[in-house]
Amino acid sequence: MIAAGTRLAQYEILEPLGSGGMGEVYRARDLRLERDVAVKVLPQHLASDPDMRSRFEREARSVAALSHPGILVIYELALAGDLSFAVMELLEGETLRRRLAGGALPWRKAAQLGAEVAEALSAAHAKGIVHRDIKPENIFITRDERIKILDFGLARSYGGSDAGVTLAVLTTPGLVMGTIGYLAPEQIHGHDADAACDIFSLGCVLFEMVTGRMAFGRPTAAEMMAAILNAEPPAIGESGVQAPPELEQVIRVCLAKGPQDRFMSGRDVAVALRTLAVDSGAVMQPTPTPTRTRRPAAKSVAVLPFENLTGDADADYLSDGVTESVINCLSQLPKLRVVPRSTVFRYRGRSADATSIGLALNVRTLVTGRIVRRGSVLNIQAELVDVASESQLWGDQYTREAADLPSVQQEIAFQISEGLRVRLTGEERKRLKDAPTTSTDAYQQYLRGRYHWNKWTPEGFLRAAECFERAIEADPRYALAYAGLGDAYGVMGYYGVMPGDVAMAKARAAALKALALDDRLAEAHVTMAFGRLFQDWDWAAAQDEFERAIALNPRLALAHSFYGLFSVAAGETAAGIERARRGRDLDPLSLVTNVMLVWSYFFARQFARAAEEAQRALDLDPTFVQIQMALGAIYDELEQHEHSARLFARHRCFFGVTVENTDTLPDIAGPGGVEAYYRHLLTLIEQQGGDAKFSPVGLMVAHLRVGHLDEAVRRFERMVDAHEGHCVFAWADPTFDPLRGAPRFDAIMQRLAGLRSPNAEHQ
C-alpha cells in the first residue's frame, strides 16, 4: 500500500481506490496539468517479470491509441524507482455490477447501455484489440449515464467476485482467460479469443441487465461451463420482466454457440439495440420462450444494396440508384418502417445470413437484388425474404430496355408492398405505381446525381448539381430532380462550397419548384426550411417548414436533426437536443445526423457530451471534415488546445479549406497555448490566400482566438452585411462569447435580432 502524499514522478497519491490481480489503483493528482487521475501500480511479481511487463506495456499502448469515449483513457505508462504504473482518467460513478445490485434495469436502459458497449467494442475490434473479459465489473457507468469499458485488453484477475470465478490471468495462447459465466464456448475450449468472444460476453451482460440474473448461473464453475457449452439461457419472461421479444432475439443471437452464428460485429449489435430502443413497434409484453425465428410484430423492411453484376464500376450508380429509389418509394408508406439508406449501405458487398442482418436492423423482411446491364438492356432481379425463416415471400425478374427503368423501381416497390400485405390508400397506391418521370435520360441523370451527392464531398456536391440540372433539362416537370438540386445547393451553401447567399437562393428556388409540382415531398420542405433560415433569417417560417416535413414523413431523420440544431440555436435547448438525438437514432450511421447532434451539444455548451458524440462520429468516417471542425472547436472550448492543434496538423483542414505546413502547430500549442498556435495558423492562412480563399467565419474565429477582438467584430459585421448563414447561430455559438458585452458587437446583435423577426422582409 502506498501512503497518501507519496510522489510518483509528477503524480501525488491522494487515496486508494481498490486493488486486484493486476495491481493497486489510487486517486492521484497530476501536479503538472493540475487534474486528478487514477494510477494503477503493477504488483511486484508482474513488474519483475520481463514477459508480463512487456505484455502489459504493449497492450496498454494499443488501448491508449483507441481514443474512444466508451473506453477508459490511458494517459501514459511510467516508472518511479522500481515501480511501474499506468496513469488513467479518473471516473466518477459506479460499475455496472454495483448498479445491478439494485436489481434489473429497464429494458430500454439496458439497450442504451448495451449499444454503447457494443460501439466501444467495435472500435477496439477494428484496431485488432479484443477485451476477453467483458462482464459487469468491467463496465463503468459515469455520473452522466455514459459507459466506459475498464481494463480493456489487459490480462487481469479479481478473486472473490460474486459474478463467477476467474480461471486464469495470462493471455498466453491456449490458456483459458476470462470469467466463468461470461466466457464464450470457444474460450472454454482454450481457443484464441477473437471479436466473436466479446460479442458472446456482451450477450451475457445484456441478459443480466434485463433480468437481474446471470444467463448461465450455476452453483459451481464446472456446471457453468457445461451450461455455456450445452444449454440455452432461460426465457426473459420467466424472470417476470416485461421486455420486447425483439430484444430477446438480439441477446440470443449474441449467445449463439457457434461464432459464425453471432452478429458479425459490435456495430451490428449497436444498430440492433438502438433501432429497437427508438422503434415504436416494439411489443411490450412477456412472451413464451423465443427462438431465433421470432420476429418484430410491426411491418418493417430493409432494402439491401442491389449488386452490380455488370462488371463495370461506372454502372454502380444504377444499382445504388435503384436501391435508393425503392427505399424512397417505400418510405412514403406510413404503415411500413423502412431502414434508411446510410444504414443499409454498410452491408454493400458483405455476405451474412438474413437472420443476423434482420436482427441487426430490427426488421421482419429484407429486399435483395441484382442488376446486369448489357448494352441498352437491363436485367433486374429482386426478392423479398422473410428474416425468420429465410424463405422467399416474393421474387421477380425484369428484363427491360433502359428506357423502362423509371417504372421498374416503382413496380418493385409496389410488389414489395403487396408481398408485405400493406394496406394502401388510393393515393398511396397511385404514388407507388406512377413513375416520377417518363424520361429515361432524366431518371438516369437523377440516379447519377444522388450517387455523387451521397459521396458527401465538395466535388460530389458539384457533380450532383450538374446531374440534377441535366435531369431537369430532360424533364422540366421532374419534382424529385428539383428536390435533389435543392439538396445539392443547400449543403454547398451550408458548408461553404459556394457563397452562402448564392447557394441558398438557388436551393430555395429549386425547392419551391419541387413543391409546386408535388407539395408532399418532405425533403423539399427541409430544403425550404434552410432557405427561410439562412437566406431570409425568418425563424418562424423555417420552423413551419421543419414541422411540415416531419408531419409528412415522421421518420425523415434529416428533418429531426436539422430541426434539433435549429431549436438549440433558438434557445429551446432540451427540446432541440431531443430532436437531434431522435434524428441520429433514426439514422445512426448517417454522418450528417451525427454531426448535427455534435453541434447541438456544442451550442448547448455541453462540451464533454459533444466530444463523446464527435469521437463516435469519427469512428464512422475519420475523414469527415465537418466532424473534424466540430471537434477542433470543442477542444478549444475545453482548453485542450494541444488536441485542437494536433487535429488541424493531422487533417490540414480549417473550416473546409486545406492549409499546408501545419506540422509545427502542436509544438507551438504546447508551451504557447491557443493564442500562439492560432497566431501561427493566421500566418499560414495569409501566406496561402487569406481572405480570398478562406471562409469569413473561419477568419473571424482565428482573429478572435488570438485576441484581435476589434478585427473579429469587424469581420462579424461584414458577415452580417453579406448575409452569411452562420450568423443565425451567433446567439448560441460559444465561440462568440469573448465578444459579448462589447458595445459594437451588441449593436450588431440588436440589428441581427431585428432581421431575425418573423416579419423580416424576404430577400
DADA-V463372 format. One record per backbone hydrogen bond with DSSP energy under -0.5 kcal/mol. NH is the residue of the N-H (numbers start at 1). CO is the residue of the C=O. E is the energy in kcal/mol with one decimal. If there is no record, write none. Layout:
BEGIN
nh->[NH & NH]
co->[CO & CO]
e->[E & E]
END
This chain:
BEGIN
nh->[5 & 6 & 8 & 8 & 9 & 11 & 12 & 13 & 13 & 14 & 15 & 17 & 18 & 20 & 21 & 23 & 24 & 25 & 26 & 27 & 28 & 29 & 30 & 30 & 31 & 31 & 34 & 35 & 37 & 38 & 39 & 40 & 41 & 41 & 42 & 42 & 46 & 47 & 48 & 49 & 50 & 53 & 54 & 55 & 56 & 57 & 58 & 59 & 60 & 61 & 62 & 63 & 64 & 65 & 66 & 67 & 71 & 72 & 75 & 75 & 76 & 78 & 80 & 83 & 85 & 86 & 87 & 88 & 88 & 89 & 90 & 91 & 94 & 96 & 96 & 97 & 99 & 100 & 101 & 101 & 102 & 103 & 105 & 110 & 111 & 112 & 113 & 114 & 115 & 116 & 117 & 118 & 119 & 120 & 121 & 122 & 123 & 124 & 125 & 126 & 127 & 127 & 128 & 129 & 138 & 139 & 140 & 140 & 141 & 142 & 142 & 143 & 145 & 148 & 149 & 150 & 153 & 154 & 161 & 164 & 167 & 168 & 175 & 178 & 180 & 180 & 182 & 187 & 188 & 189 & 190 & 191 & 197 & 198 & 199 & 200 & 201 & 202 & 203 & 204 & 205 & 206 & 207 & 208 & 209 & 210 & 211 & 212 & 217 & 224 & 225 & 226 & 227 & 228 & 229 & 230 & 231 & 238 & 239 & 240 & 241 & 243 & 247 & 248 & 249 & 250 & 251 & 252 & 253 & 254 & 255 & 256 & 261 & 262 & 269 & 270 & 271 & 272 & 273 & 274 & 275 & 276 & 277 & 278 & 279 & 280 & 282 & 284 & 285 & 294 & 301 & 302 & 304 & 304 & 305 & 306 & 307 & 309 & 309 & 315 & 316 & 317 & 318 & 319 & 320 & 321 & 322 & 323 & 324 & 325 & 326 & 327 & 328 & 329 & 330 & 331 & 332 & 332 & 333 & 334 & 336 & 337 & 338 & 339 & 343 & 344 & 345 & 346 & 347 & 348 & 350 & 352 & 357 & 358 & 359 & 360 & 361 & 362 & 363 & 365 & 366 & 367 & 368 & 370 & 371 & 372 & 374 & 374 & 377 & 378 & 379 & 380 & 380 & 381 & 382 & 383 & 384 & 385 & 385 & 386 & 387 & 387 & 390 & 393 & 394 & 396 & 398 & 399 & 400 & 400 & 402 & 404 & 405 & 407 & 408 & 408 & 409 & 410 & 411 & 412 & 413 & 414 & 415 & 416 & 417 & 418 & 419 & 420 & 421 & 422 & 423 & 424 & 429 & 430 & 431 & 432 & 433 & 434 & 435 & 440 & 443 & 444 & 445 & 446 & 447 & 448 & 449 & 450 & 451 & 452 & 453 & 454 & 455 & 456 & 461 & 462 & 463 & 464 & 465 & 466 & 467 & 468 & 469 & 470 & 471 & 472 & 473 & 474 & 475 & 478 & 479 & 482 & 483 & 484 & 485 & 486 & 487 & 488 & 489 & 490 & 491 & 492 & 493 & 494 & 495 & 496 & 497 & 498 & 503 & 504 & 505 & 506 & 507 & 508 & 509 & 510 & 511 & 512 & 513 & 514 & 515 & 516 & 517 & 518 & 521 & 522 & 525 & 526 & 527 & 528 & 529 & 530 & 531 & 532 & 533 & 534 & 535 & 535 & 536 & 538 & 539 & 539 & 542 & 543 & 544 & 545 & 546 & 547 & 548 & 549 & 550 & 551 & 552 & 553 & 556 & 557 & 559 & 560 & 561 & 562 & 563 & 564 & 565 & 566 & 567 & 568 & 569 & 570 & 571 & 572 & 573 & 576 & 577 & 578 & 579 & 580 & 581 & 582 & 583 & 584 & 585 & 586 & 587 & 588 & 590 & 594 & 595 & 596 & 597 & 598 & 599 & 600 & 601 & 602 & 603 & 604 & 605 & 606 & 607 & 610 & 611 & 612 & 613 & 614 & 615 & 616 & 617 & 618 & 619 & 620 & 620 & 621 & 624 & 625 & 627 & 628 & 629 & 630 & 631 & 632 & 633 & 634 & 635 & 636 & 637 & 638 & 639 & 640 & 641 & 643 & 644 & 645 & 646 & 647 & 648 & 649 & 650 & 651 & 652 & 654 & 657 & 659 & 665 & 668 & 669 & 670 & 671 & 672 & 673 & 676 & 677 & 678 & 679 & 680 & 681 & 682 & 683 & 684 & 685 & 686 & 687 & 688 & 689 & 690 & 692 & 693 & 694 & 699 & 700 & 701 & 702 & 703 & 704 & 705 & 706 & 707 & 708 & 709 & 712 & 713 & 714 & 715 & 716 & 717 & 718 & 719 & 720 & 721 & 722 & 723 & 724 & 727 & 728 & 729 & 730 & 732 & 733 & 736 & 737 & 739 & 740 & 740 & 742 & 746 & 747 & 748 & 749 & 750 & 751 & 752 & 753 & 754 & 755 & 756 & 757 & 760]
co->[13 & 3 & 6 & 11 & 7 & 8 & 29 & 6 & 11 & 27 & 27 & 25 & 25 & 23 & 157 & 20 & 41 & 18 & 39 & 15 & 37 & 12 & 28 & 35 & 10 & 29 & 30 & 30 & 28 & 88 & 26 & 86 & 24 & 39 & 40 & 84 & 43 & 43 & 44 & 46 & 48 & 49 & 50 & 51 & 52 & 53 & 54 & 55 & 56 & 57 & 58 & 59 & 60 & 61 & 63 & 63 & 68 & 149 & 73 & 87 & 87 & 85 & 83 & 80 & 78 & 40 & 76 & 38 & 86 & 73 & 36 & 89 & 141 & 136 & 139 & 136 & 95 & 96 & 97 & 98 & 99 & 100 & 209 & 106 & 107 & 108 & 109 & 110 & 111 & 112 & 113 & 114 & 115 & 116 & 117 & 118 & 119 & 120 & 121 & 122 & 123 & 124 & 125 & 124 & 135 & 136 & 138 & 148 & 94 & 140 & 146 & 92 & 142 & 140 & 70 & 138 & 151 & 151 & 158 & 161 & 178 & 178 & 172 & 168 & 165 & 178 & 179 & 184 & 184 & 185 & 187 & 186 & 194 & 194 & 195 & 196 & 197 & 198 & 199 & 200 & 201 & 202 & 203 & 204 & 205 & 206 & 207 & 208 & 214 & 220 & 221 & 222 & 223 & 224 & 225 & 226 & 227 & 235 & 236 & 237 & 236 & 241 & 244 & 244 & 245 & 246 & 247 & 248 & 249 & 250 & 251 & 253 & 258 & 259 & 265 & 266 & 267 & 268 & 269 & 270 & 271 & 272 & 273 & 274 & 275 & 278 & 279 & 282 & 283 & 291 & 337 & 365 & 302 & 367 & 344 & 319 & 369 & 307 & 371 & 312 & 313 & 314 & 315 & 315 & 316 & 317 & 318 & 319 & 320 & 321 & 322 & 323 & 324 & 325 & 326 & 327 & 328 & 329 & 330 & 332 & 333 & 299 & 336 & 301 & 340 & 340 & 341 & 343 & 344 & 345 & 347 & 350 & 353 & 354 & 355 & 356 & 357 & 358 & 358 & 300 & 385 & 302 & 383 & 381 & 307 & 379 & 372 & 377 & 374 & 400 & 372 & 378 & 398 & 370 & 396 & 368 & 394 & 366 & 383 & 391 & 364 & 385 & 386 & 384 & 384 & 382 & 380 & 397 & 378 & 398 & 376 & 401 & 402 & 404 & 404 & 405 & 405 & 406 & 407 & 408 & 409 & 410 & 411 & 412 & 413 & 414 & 415 & 416 & 418 & 417 & 421 & 422 & 425 & 426 & 427 & 428 & 429 & 430 & 433 & 438 & 439 & 440 & 441 & 442 & 443 & 444 & 445 & 446 & 447 & 448 & 449 & 450 & 452 & 453 & 457 & 458 & 459 & 460 & 461 & 462 & 463 & 464 & 465 & 466 & 467 & 468 & 469 & 470 & 471 & 475 & 477 & 478 & 479 & 480 & 481 & 482 & 483 & 484 & 485 & 486 & 487 & 488 & 489 & 490 & 491 & 493 & 492 & 492 & 499 & 500 & 501 & 502 & 503 & 504 & 505 & 506 & 507 & 508 & 509 & 510 & 511 & 512 & 513 & 514 & 518 & 520 & 521 & 522 & 523 & 524 & 525 & 526 & 527 & 528 & 529 & 530 & 530 & 531 & 531 & 532 & 537 & 756 & 538 & 539 & 540 & 541 & 542 & 543 & 544 & 545 & 546 & 547 & 548 & 549 & 553 & 555 & 556 & 556 & 557 & 558 & 559 & 560 & 561 & 562 & 563 & 564 & 565 & 566 & 568 & 567 & 571 & 572 & 573 & 574 & 575 & 576 & 577 & 578 & 579 & 580 & 581 & 582 & 583 & 585 & 587 & 590 & 591 & 592 & 593 & 594 & 595 & 596 & 597 & 598 & 599 & 600 & 602 & 601 & 605 & 606 & 607 & 608 & 609 & 610 & 611 & 612 & 613 & 614 & 615 & 616 & 617 & 617 & 621 & 623 & 624 & 624 & 625 & 626 & 627 & 628 & 629 & 630 & 631 & 632 & 633 & 634 & 636 & 635 & 639 & 640 & 640 & 641 & 642 & 643 & 644 & 645 & 646 & 647 & 648 & 657 & 654 & 652 & 662 & 664 & 665 & 666 & 667 & 668 & 669 & 672 & 673 & 674 & 675 & 676 & 677 & 678 & 679 & 680 & 681 & 682 & 683 & 684 & 686 & 685 & 689 & 690 & 690 & 695 & 696 & 697 & 698 & 699 & 700 & 701 & 702 & 704 & 703 & 707 & 708 & 709 & 710 & 711 & 712 & 713 & 714 & 715 & 716 & 717 & 718 & 720 & 719 & 724 & 725 & 726 & 727 & 729 & 729 & 733 & 734 & 736 & 736 & 737 & 739 & 742 & 743 & 744 & 745 & 746 & 747 & 748 & 749 & 750 & 751 & 752 & 754 & 757]
e->[-3.2 & -1.7 & -0.5 & -3.3 & -0.6 & -2.3 & -2.3 & -3.0 & -0.6 & -3.2 & -1.4 & -3.4 & -1.5 & -1.8 & -2.7 & -1.8 & -1.5 & -3.1 & -2.6 & -3.1 & -2.7 & -2.4 & -0.5 & -3.5 & -2.6 & -1.0 & -1.4 & -1.1 & -2.8 & -2.9 & -2.8 & -2.8 & -2.9 & -0.6 & -0.5 & -2.5 & -1.1 & -2.6 & -2.4 & -1.0 & -0.8 & -2.9 & -2.5 & -2.4 & -2.8 & -2.5 & -2.5 & -2.6 & -2.5 & -2.2 & -1.8 & -2.4 & -2.6 & -1.4 & -1.8 & -0.6 & -2.0 & -2.2 & -0.6 & -2.6 & -1.3 & -2.7 & -2.2 & -1.8 & -2.3 & -2.6 & -3.0 & -3.5 & -0.5 & -2.1 & -0.5 & -0.6 & -2.3 & -0.9 & -3.3 & -1.3 & -2.1 & -2.7 & -0.7 & -0.7 & -1.5 & -2.1 & -3.3 & -2.4 & -2.5 & -2.3 & -2.6 & -2.7 & -2.2 & -1.7 & -2.2 & -2.6 & -2.3 & -2.1 & -2.6 & -2.4 & -2.1 & -2.0 & -3.2 & -2.0 & -0.6 & -1.1 & -1.8 & -2.4 & -1.6 & -1.2 & -0.5 & -3.1 & -3.6 & -0.6 & -3.1 & -1.7 & -2.2 & -2.1 & -2.6 & -3.0 & -0.5 & -1.1 & -0.6 & -0.8 & -1.5 & -0.5 & -2.0 & -0.9 & -2.4 & -0.5 & -2.2 & -0.9 & -1.7 & -1.7 & -1.5 & -2.5 & -1.2 & -1.1 & -1.7 & -1.9 & -2.4 & -2.4 & -1.9 & -1.8 & -2.1 & -2.9 & -2.3 & -1.9 & -2.5 & -2.1 & -2.4 & -2.4 & -0.9 & -2.0 & -2.5 & -2.2 & -2.2 & -2.4 & -2.0 & -2.1 & -2.6 & -1.2 & -1.7 & -1.6 & -1.0 & -0.7 & -1.0 & -1.2 & -2.1 & -2.1 & -2.2 & -2.4 & -2.3 & -2.0 & -1.7 & -1.3 & -2.0 & -1.3 & -1.4 & -2.5 & -2.6 & -2.3 & -2.5 & -2.8 & -2.7 & -2.1 & -2.2 & -1.4 & -1.1 & -0.6 & -1.5 & -0.6 & -1.0 & -1.7 & -2.5 & -1.6 & -0.9 & -2.4 & -0.5 & -0.6 & -2.7 & -0.9 & -2.6 & -2.1 & -1.9 & -0.5 & -1.2 & -1.3 & -3.0 & -2.1 & -2.8 & -1.9 & -2.6 & -2.6 & -2.5 & -2.3 & -2.7 & -2.5 & -2.5 & -2.2 & -0.6 & -1.2 & -1.9 & -0.8 & -1.7 & -2.2 & -0.6 & -2.0 & -0.6 & -1.9 & -2.5 & -0.9 & -2.1 & -1.3 & -2.0 & -0.6 & -2.0 & -2.9 & -2.5 & -2.5 & -2.1 & -0.8 & -2.3 & -1.2 & -2.2 & -2.6 & -2.0 & -2.1 & -2.8 & -2.2 & -0.5 & -3.0 & -2.1 & -3.4 & -2.9 & -0.6 & -3.0 & -2.5 & -2.3 & -2.2 & -3.3 & -3.3 & -0.5 & -3.1 & -2.8 & -0.5 & -1.9 & -3.4 & -1.4 & -2.4 & -3.3 & -0.5 & -2.3 & -0.7 & -2.8 & -2.4 & -1.8 & -1.1 & -1.2 & -0.5 & -1.3 & -0.6 & -2.1 & -2.7 & -2.2 & -2.4 & -2.7 & -2.3 & -2.2 & -2.1 & -2.6 & -2.1 & -1.0 & -2.6 & -0.6 & -0.5 & -2.7 & -2.1 & -2.5 & -2.1 & -1.9 & -2.3 & -0.5 & -0.6 & -2.3 & -2.7 & -2.3 & -2.2 & -2.5 & -2.3 & -2.5 & -2.5 & -2.1 & -2.3 & -2.7 & -2.3 & -1.3 & -1.6 & -2.5 & -2.1 & -2.4 & -2.4 & -2.5 & -1.8 & -2.2 & -2.7 & -2.3 & -2.0 & -2.2 & -2.2 & -2.1 & -2.0 & -1.8 & -1.7 & -1.2 & -1.5 & -2.4 & -2.6 & -2.4 & -2.6 & -2.3 & -2.5 & -2.6 & -2.5 & -2.4 & -1.9 & -2.4 & -2.4 & -2.5 & -0.6 & -2.1 & -1.2 & -2.8 & -2.9 & -1.7 & -2.0 & -2.7 & -2.6 & -2.1 & -2.2 & -2.5 & -2.8 & -1.9 & -2.5 & -2.6 & -2.0 & -1.6 & -2.4 & -1.3 & -1.1 & -1.2 & -1.6 & -2.0 & -2.2 & -2.0 & -1.8 & -1.9 & -2.8 & -2.2 & -3.4 & -0.6 & -1.7 & -2.1 & -3.3 & -0.9 & -0.9 & -2.0 & -2.4 & -2.1 & -1.9 & -2.4 & -2.5 & -2.2 & -2.4 & -2.2 & -2.1 & -2.0 & -2.2 & -2.0 & -1.2 & -0.6 & -1.4 & -2.6 & -2.6 & -2.0 & -2.2 & -2.0 & -2.5 & -2.5 & -2.3 & -2.4 & -1.6 & -1.5 & -2.6 & -1.4 & -2.6 & -2.6 & -2.1 & -2.2 & -2.6 & -2.7 & -2.1 & -2.4 & -2.3 & -2.8 & -2.1 & -1.4 & -0.6 & -1.7 & -1.7 & -2.4 & -2.3 & -1.4 & -2.0 & -2.5 & -1.8 & -2.2 & -2.2 & -3.0 & -1.5 & -1.7 & -2.7 & -1.1 & -2.3 & -2.5 & -2.0 & -2.5 & -2.2 & -2.3 & -2.0 & -2.2 & -2.3 & -1.2 & -0.8 & -0.9 & -1.5 & -1.8 & -0.5 & -0.6 & -1.7 & -2.6 & -2.2 & -2.9 & -2.2 & -2.1 & -2.3 & -2.7 & -1.9 & -2.0 & -2.1 & -1.1 & -3.1 & -0.7 & -0.6 & -1.7 & -2.9 & -2.3 & -2.2 & -2.3 & -2.6 & -2.4 & -2.5 & -2.3 & -2.8 & -1.3 & -2.5 & -1.9 & -1.9 & -2.6 & -1.8 & -0.9 & -1.8 & -2.1 & -0.8 & -1.8 & -2.1 & -2.0 & -2.0 & -2.3 & -2.7 & -1.7 & -2.2 & -2.6 & -2.6 & -2.0 & -1.2 & -0.9 & -3.0 & -1.5 & -1.5 & -2.4 & -2.3 & -2.3 & -2.4 & -2.3 & -2.3 & -2.3 & -2.5 & -1.3 & -1.2 & -2.5 & -2.0 & -2.5 & -2.6 & -2.4 & -2.4 & -2.2 & -2.5 & -1.8 & -1.9 & -2.2 & -2.5 & -2.1 & -1.1 & -2.9 & -1.4 & -1.7 & -2.0 & -1.9 & -0.9 & -2.9 & -1.6 & -1.6 & -2.0 & -0.8 & -1.1 & -2.0 & -2.9 & -2.1 & -1.8 & -2.3 & -2.1 & -2.0 & -2.5 & -2.3 & -1.6 & -1.7 & -1.7 & -0.9 & -2.5]
END
